[in-house]
């Protein structure tokens, strides 16, 4: 009976996590946080739920609690690379570039063993995502050399990024858009 109850709670946590992720995409942050908290309460060790709750806490202004929940998610499933990425993104927004870079490097090292990715296409897409996040982080850190290095690796991994960068006029890389190496990279 205890296993059935745990299974029911895990299923509820998964459902509330899915609802929270959808609400977050719809920019309904209050409901996203509420559902993420319910998921956490139903299953405090569910890694995806922990990460999602942490993200929602951070987006709601409770950054420290959010960071701790995402760290707990990493402890719960150290192979789930998306947790490293989200923790790094939040730390980058807090201008903790060193720790963000370390987390993204860890994600890059672990992506082949990520037990949430199915097939080589998902693994390669995640590698590209991590490389791009590294480039963004180095760009924010004002390290042009490494920003360009990781951006080049990301583009080699996912050539469609070139078009995205050509169309984007805001966000990351704004400080290096006029750099001749950046221009050559996205126009090659």
C-alpha positions as CSV (number, residue, x, y, z in Angstrom):
1,X,0.0,0.0,0.0
2,X,2.9,2.4,0.8
3,X,4.4,1.8,-2.7
4,X,1.0,2.6,-4.3
5,X,0.7,5.8,-2.3
6,X,4.3,6.8,-3.3
7,X,3.6,6.0,-6.9
8,X,0.4,8.1,-6.8
9,X,2.3,11.0,-5.3
10,X,5.0,10.7,-7.9
11,X,2.4,10.7,-10.6
12,X,0.8,13.8,-9.1
13,X,4.2,15.5,-8.9
14,X,4.8,14.7,-12.5
15,X,1.4,16.1,-13.5
16,X,1.9,19.3,-11.5
17,X,5.4,19.7,-12.9
18,X,4.0,19.4,-16.5
19,X,1.3,21.9,-15.7
20,X,3.8,24.3,-14.2
21,X,6.1,24.0,-17.2
22,X,3.2,24.8,-19.5
23,X,2.0,27.7,-17.4
24,X,5.6,29.1,-17.4
25,X,5.6,29.0,-21.2
26,X,2.3,30.8,-21.2
27,X,3.9,33.4,-18.8
28,X,1.4,32.6,-16.1
29,X,4.1,32.7,-13.4
30,X,1.9,32.7,-10.3
31,X,0.2,29.5,-11.3
32,X,3.4,28.0,-12.5
33,X,5.0,28.6,-9.1
34,X,1.9,27.2,-7.4
35,X,1.8,24.0,-9.4
36,X,5.6,23.6,-9.1
37,X,5.3,23.9,-5.3
38,X,2.5,21.2,-5.3
39,X,4.7,18.9,-7.3
40,X,7.5,19.5,-4.9
41,X,5.2,18.7,-1.9
42,X,4.0,15.5,-3.5
43,X,7.5,14.2,-4.3
44,X,10.4,16.3,-2.8
45,X,13.0,14.0,-4.4
46,X,11.6,14.1,-8.0
47,X,14.5,15.8,-9.9
48,X,12.5,17.4,-12.7
49,X,10.0,18.7,-10.1
50,X,12.8,20.1,-7.9
51,X,14.5,21.8,-10.8
52,X,11.2,23.3,-12.0
53,X,10.3,24.5,-8.5
54,X,13.7,26.1,-8.2
55,X,13.4,27.8,-11.6
56,X,10.0,29.2,-10.6
57,X,11.2,30.4,-7.2
58,X,14.2,32.1,-8.9
59,X,11.9,33.7,-11.5
60,X,9.6,34.9,-8.7
61,X,12.5,36.7,-7.0
62,X,13.4,34.0,-4.5
63,X,16.8,33.3,-6.1
64,X,18.6,31.7,-3.2
65,X,15.9,29.2,-2.5
66,X,15.5,28.5,-6.2
67,X,19.3,27.9,-6.6
68,X,19.2,25.5,-3.7
69,X,16.3,23.5,-5.1
70,X,18.1,23.2,-8.5
71,X,21.3,22.1,-6.7
72,X,19.2,19.4,-4.9
73,X,17.8,18.3,-8.3
74,X,21.4,17.8,-9.5
75,X,22.2,15.8,-6.4
76,X,19.0,13.7,-7.1
77,X,20.0,13.0,-10.7
78,X,23.6,14.1,-11.5
79,X,23.2,12.9,-15.1
80,X,20.3,15.2,-16.0
81,X,22.2,17.9,-17.8
82,X,19.3,20.3,-18.2
83,X,19.5,20.9,-14.4
84,X,23.1,22.1,-14.8
85,X,22.1,24.4,-17.6
86,X,19.2,26.0,-15.7
87,X,21.4,26.5,-12.6
88,X,24.1,28.1,-14.8
89,X,21.5,30.4,-16.5
90,X,20.3,31.6,-13.2
91,X,23.8,32.1,-11.9
92,X,24.8,33.9,-15.1
93,X,21.8,36.3,-14.5
94,X,23.3,36.9,-11.0
95,X,26.7,37.6,-12.7
96,X,28.4,34.6,-11.1
97,X,30.1,33.7,-14.4
98,X,32.8,31.5,-12.9
99,X,30.3,29.1,-11.3
100,X,28.0,29.2,-14.3
101,X,30.9,28.2,-16.6
102,X,31.9,25.4,-14.3
103,X,28.4,24.0,-14.3
104,X,28.1,24.2,-18.1
105,X,31.5,22.4,-18.4
106,X,30.1,19.7,-16.1
107,X,27.0,19.4,-18.3
108,X,29.2,19.1,-21.4
109,X,31.2,16.3,-19.7
110,X,28.0,14.5,-18.7
111,X,25.8,14.9,-21.7
112,X,26.6,11.5,-23.2
113,X,25.5,9.8,-20.0
114,X,22.3,11.9,-19.6
115,X,19.6,9.3,-18.8
116,X,16.8,11.7,-19.9
117,X,18.0,12.0,-23.5
118,X,16.9,9.4,-26.1
119,X,19.0,8.8,-29.1
120,X,22.0,10.6,-30.7
121,X,19.9,13.5,-32.0
122,X,18.8,14.5,-28.5
123,X,22.4,14.2,-27.2
124,X,23.8,16.3,-30.0
125,X,21.1,18.9,-29.6
126,X,21.9,19.1,-25.8
127,X,25.6,19.5,-26.6
128,X,24.9,22.3,-28.9
129,X,22.7,23.9,-26.3
130,X,25.5,23.7,-23.7
131,X,28.0,25.1,-26.1
132,X,25.7,28.0,-26.9
133,X,25.1,28.7,-23.2
134,X,28.9,28.7,-22.7
135,X,29.2,31.2,-25.5
136,X,26.5,33.4,-24.0
137,X,28.1,33.2,-20.6
138,X,31.5,34.2,-21.9
139,X,30.0,37.0,-23.9
140,X,28.3,38.4,-20.7
141,X,31.6,38.0,-18.9
142,X,33.2,40.2,-21.7
143,X,35.5,37.3,-22.7
144,X,35.3,37.8,-26.5
145,X,37.9,35.1,-27.3
146,X,36.0,32.3,-25.4
147,X,32.6,33.6,-26.5
148,X,33.7,33.3,-30.1
149,X,35.3,29.9,-29.5
150,X,32.2,28.3,-28.0
151,X,29.9,30.1,-30.4
152,X,31.9,28.5,-33.3
153,X,31.6,25.1,-31.7
154,X,27.9,25.5,-31.2
155,X,27.4,26.6,-34.8
156,X,29.4,23.6,-36.0
157,X,27.2,21.4,-33.9
158,X,24.0,23.2,-35.0
159,X,24.4,25.2,-38.2
160,X,20.9,26.7,-37.9
161,X,22.2,28.9,-35.1
162,X,23.7,31.1,-37.7
163,X,20.3,32.2,-39.0
164,X,19.1,32.7,-35.4
165,X,22.1,35.0,-34.7
166,X,21.6,36.9,-38.0
167,X,18.0,37.6,-37.1
168,X,18.6,38.4,-33.5
169,X,19.3,42.1,-32.7
170,X,19.0,41.9,-28.9
171,X,20.2,39.8,-26.1
172,X,23.5,38.1,-25.8
173,X,26.5,38.9,-28.1
174,X,25.3,42.5,-28.5
175,X,28.7,43.7,-27.3
176,X,30.5,41.7,-29.9
177,X,28.2,42.0,-33.0
178,X,30.6,44.5,-34.6
179,X,33.6,42.3,-33.9
180,X,35.1,41.2,-37.3
181,X,35.5,37.6,-36.1
182,X,31.9,37.4,-35.0
183,X,30.7,38.8,-38.3
184,X,32.9,36.3,-40.2
185,X,31.6,33.5,-38.1
186,X,27.9,34.1,-38.7
187,X,28.4,35.0,-42.3
188,X,30.6,32.1,-43.3
